[in-house]
Amino acid sequence: RSGRGPILDTEIRNVGAPIVLGEIPGIIAIIGCSNYAHSIRELYILAEEFLIRNYIVCVSGCAAMDIGLVTDEEGKTLYERFPGDFDRGGLVNVGSCVANAWITGAAIKVANIFARRPLRGNFEEIADYILNRLGAVGVAWGAYSQKAASIASMANGLGIPAVIGPHGAEYRRMYLGRSDDEESWKVYNARDGTEGHIVGPGPEHLLTPAESIEQAICLVAKLAIRAADNSKGRMIKLSHWIDLERKYKGVQFPNDLEKFVRVETDIPINMKTEIQEFLKEKGWEPKEIVDPTLLKRMCRTT
């Protein structure tokens, strides 16, 4: 599948609302160089896992080429199995490594088209919107160049977390959050301007390495959770995250699950009884769902 270039405004209009509300669980951008710790099949596993769960998967550069080298039992690549549309379950090849700009550009377009955030000289407000609302996550599994580091830094600046492979630790820089420090997760409620609302660690980190592809898959599902998810969207994201933790780590529930459940309607219906028991053991209390922002000027105080 050839590189297709930028994501169109018409495509953004179709998927913007479901992404912001969490009904499309997220956008996963698989980017970066080919310095993998093990084999290129790891990328295939990661992409397939999120495609079958209706995430939008964007690929570029070396990652886009390497994913096309792996086939399933029937001899089909992911490009032959999944459509190239920027929509749920779509595998979008945007082009070369520097075409990553089209992926971050899509996130910026969502803020511009749906929240009517002006683009010119307005990086801060757009980053605030993406950080709190848009479930986008980057994966640079084989990154080793300075170019890959600068691409990840730009994504981080826009509020998009990135997961790097084991060798990525050699960049000697990470942006790790502390989920135990509640002061770190306080926001304004844009509806009335009140402050000090704890929204939980979503996303917990901005730049973090993973030791194995299994750990990376679980991390990506977790980092796609956003503070502004509605209950239906949060339920879908939690369902995928719990399912992946069970599949790849063999645990019943993630050990910090209670931090991501705000109210009972966030709980996936098919696991409701088990999760309620888990939350009871943890001493969980329901939290108010707010309209989160880190910028005081974005609050409607009239």
C-alpha positions in Angstrom: 0.0 0.0 0.0 1.6 3.2 -1.1 1.9 6.3 1.2 -1.3 8.3 0.8 -0.3 11.7 2.2 -2.4 13.9 4.5 -5.6 12.9 6.3 -8.5 14.8 4.6 -10.8 17.2 6.4 -13.8 15.1 5.2 -12.3 12.0 6.9 -11.8 14.0 10.1 -15.4 15.1 10.1 -16.6 11.5 10.0 -14.4 10.2 12.8 -13.7 13.3 15.0 -16.7 13.0 17.3 -16.4 9.2 17.9 -12.7 9.6 18.7 -13.2 12.5 21.1 -16.1 10.7 22.9 -14.0 7.5 23.0 -16.3 5.4 20.8 -13.4 4.8 18.4 -10.9 3.8 21.2 -8.0 5.6 19.7 -5.4 6.4 17.0 -2.2 4.3 17.2 0.7 5.7 15.2 3.4 3.1 14.6 6.5 5.0 13.4 10.2 5.1 13.7 13.3 3.2 12.5 14.0 -0.5 12.2 16.3 -1.1 15.1 14.0 -3.7 16.7 15.1 -5.7 19.7 13.8 -9.0 18.2 11.9 -9.3 14.9 9.7 -7.3 12.6 6.9 -9.7 13.5 6.4 -7.8 16.7 5.1 -4.8 14.8 2.7 -7.0 12.9 1.3 -8.4 16.3 0.9 -4.9 17.7 -0.8 -3.5 14.6 -3.1 -6.5 14.2 -4.1 -6.5 17.9 -5.4 -2.9 17.7 -6.9 -3.2 14.2 -9.2 -6.0 15.2 -10.3 -3.9 18.2 -11.4 -1.0 15.9 -8.6 1.4 16.7 -7.3 3.5 13.8 -3.7 2.5 13.0 -1.4 4.9 11.2 2.0 3.8 10.0 4.9 5.5 8.3 8.5 5.1 7.1 10.4 1.9 8.1 7.5 0.7 10.2 5.1 0.9 7.3 7.5 -1.1 5.0 8.3 -3.7 7.7 4.6 -4.4 8.5 4.1 -5.2 4.8 6.8 -7.9 4.9 4.9 -10.2 7.4 2.1 -12.4 6.2 -0.5 -14.6 8.0 -1.2 -18.3 7.4 -3.1 -17.5 4.2 -0.2 -15.4 2.9 -1.9 -12.1 3.4 -0.4 -8.9 4.8 -2.2 -6.5 7.1 -2.6 -4.2 4.1 -4.6 -6.9 2.3 -6.7 -7.7 5.3 -7.7 -4.2 6.5 -8.9 -1.1 4.6 -6.8 2.0 4.1 -9.4 4.5 5.3 -8.9 6.8 8.3 -11.7 5.2 10.1 -12.3 2.4 12.8 -10.3 -0.7 11.9 -8.3 1.1 9.2 -4.6 0.7 8.5 -3.4 4.1 7.1 0.1 4.3 5.5 0.8 8.1 5.4 4.1 7.7 3.6 7.8 8.3 4.5 9.2 8.8 7.9 8.8 12.6 7.7 5.2 12.1 6.7 4.6 11.6 10.4 3.5 15.3 10.2 0.3 14.1 8.6 -0.5 12.0 11.7 0.1 14.8 14.2 -1.7 17.0 11.7 -4.8 14.8 11.9 -4.8 15.4 15.7 -4.5 19.1 15.2 -7.3 19.1 12.7 -9.7 17.4 15.2 -9.1 20.3 17.6 -9.6 22.8 14.8 -12.7 21.3 13.2 -14.6 20.0 16.3 -13.6 22.5 19.0 -13.0 25.4 16.6 -9.7 26.1 18.2 -7.8 28.6 15.9 -4.6 27.2 14.5 -2.5 30.4 14.2 -0.2 31.0 17.2 -2.3 28.7 19.3 -0.1 25.7 20.1 -1.0 25.7 23.8 -4.8 25.4 23.5 -4.5 22.7 20.8 -2.1 20.7 22.9 -4.5 21.0 25.9 -7.3 19.7 23.8 -5.4 16.7 22.4 -3.9 15.8 25.9 -7.3 15.7 27.6 -9.6 14.5 24.7 -7.9 12.7 21.9 -6.8 9.1 22.5 -3.7 9.2 20.2 -0.6 7.2 21.1 2.7 6.9 19.2 4.8 3.7 19.1 8.5 4.1 17.9 9.5 0.5 18.4 12.8 0.5 16.7 13.8 4.1 17.0 17.5 5.0 17.0 18.0 8.2 15.0 17.9 11.8 16.2 15.1 12.4 13.7 12.9 9.8 15.5 13.7 11.5 18.8 12.6 14.9 17.4 9.4 13.4 16.0 8.5 11.8 19.4 9.3 15.2 21.1 6.9 17.0 18.9 4.2 14.5 19.6 4.9 14.8 23.3 4.6 18.6 23.0 1.1 18.2 21.5 0.0 16.0 24.3 0.4 12.6 22.5 2.2 10.0 24.5 4.9 7.8 22.9 6.1 4.3 23.7 9.6 3.4 22.6 11.3 0.0 22.3 13.9 -1.4 24.6 16.8 0.3 22.8 14.9 3.6 23.1 16.1 3.8 26.7 19.5 4.8 25.2 18.1 8.2 24.3 18.4 8.8 28.1 15.3 10.8 28.3 11.8 9.9 29.5 8.7 11.8 30.6 7.2 9.5 33.3 4.1 10.4 35.3 3.5 9.4 38.9 0.1 7.9 39.3 0.4 7.9 43.1 0.8 11.7 43.2 -2.8 13.0 43.0 -1.5 16.6 42.9 -0.1 15.9 39.4 -3.6 15.1 38.0 -5.6 18.1 39.1 -7.4 20.1 36.3 -9.8 23.0 35.9 -13.4 22.2 35.1 -14.0 24.2 31.9 -17.8 24.3 32.6 -17.6 26.5 35.6 -13.9 27.4 36.2 -13.5 25.5 39.4 -10.1 24.0 40.1 -8.6 21.0 41.9 -10.6 18.2 40.1 -8.6 15.0 40.1 -9.1 13.2 36.8 -6.7 10.3 37.2 -3.5 9.5 35.2 -4.8 9.6 31.6 -2.3 9.5 29.9 0.1 8.4 32.7 3.3 9.0 30.8 4.4 11.0 27.8 7.5 9.2 26.8 8.2 5.7 28.2 10.1 2.6 27.1 8.7 -1.0 27.1 10.8 -4.1 27.6 8.7 -6.4 25.4 6.0 -6.1 22.7 3.5 -7.6 25.2 4.2 -4.8 27.7 4.0 -2.2 24.9 0.6 -3.5 23.7 -0.8 -3.2 27.3 0.8 0.2 27.7 -0.6 1.6 24.4 -4.2 0.5 25.4 -3.7 2.2 28.8 -2.2 5.5 27.3 -5.2 5.9 25.0 -7.4 6.6 28.0 -8.3 10.3 28.2 -9.8 12.5 31.0 -12.7 13.7 28.8 -13.9 10.3 27.7 -17.7 9.9 28.1 -18.9 6.8 30.0 -19.5 4.7 26.9 -16.0 5.6 25.5 -14.3 4.9 28.9 -16.1 1.5 29.1 -14.9 0.5 25.6 -11.3 1.6 26.4 -11.2 -0.2 29.8 -12.7 -3.3 28.2 -9.8 -3.5 25.7 -7.2 -2.7 28.2 -8.3 -5.3 30.7 -8.7 -7.9 27.9 -5.1 -7.2 26.7 -3.7 -7.4 30.3 -5.3 -10.8 30.7 -4.1 -12.0 27.4 -0.5 -10.9 27.6 0.3 -10.6 31.3 -2.1 -13.3 32.7 -3.5 -11.0 35.4 -7.1 -10.7 36.4 -7.2 -6.9 36.4 -4.5 -4.2 36.0 -3.3 -3.3 39.6 -4.2 0.4 39.1 -7.6 -0.1 37.5 -9.4 1.8 40.2 -7.7 5.1 39.2 -9.4 4.9 35.8 -13.0 4.1 36.9 -14.8 7.4 37.6 -18.4 6.3 38.0 -20.1 2.9 37.9 -21.3 3.5 34.3 -17.6 3.4 33.2 -17.4 -0.3 34.1 -17.5 -2.7 31.2 -20.9 -4.5 31.4 -19.5 -8.0 30.8 -17.2 -7.8 33.8 -19.3 -5.6 36.1 -19.7 -7.9 39.1 -16.0 -8.9 39.2 -14.8 -5.3 38.8 -17.2 -4.0 41.5 -15.7 -6.6 43.9 -12.2 -5.5 42.9 -13.1 -1.8 43.4 -14.6 -2.5 46.8 -11.3 -4.2 48.0 -9.4 -1.1 46.8 -11.8 1.3 48.7 -12.8 3.0 45.5 -15.0 6.1 45.6 -16.9 7.6 42.5 -15.5 10.8 41.0 -17.3 13.7 39.2 -16.9 13.6 35.4 -15.6 17.1 34.5 -14.8 19.0 31.3 -11.0 19.0 31.8 -8.5 21.7 30.9 -5.1 22.8 32.2 -5.7 26.4 31.0 -7.7 28.8 33.2 -8.6 31.0 30.3 -10.5 28.1 28.6 -13.0 28.0 31.5 -16.5 29.4 31.0 -17.1 31.4 34.2 -20.1 33.5 33.2 
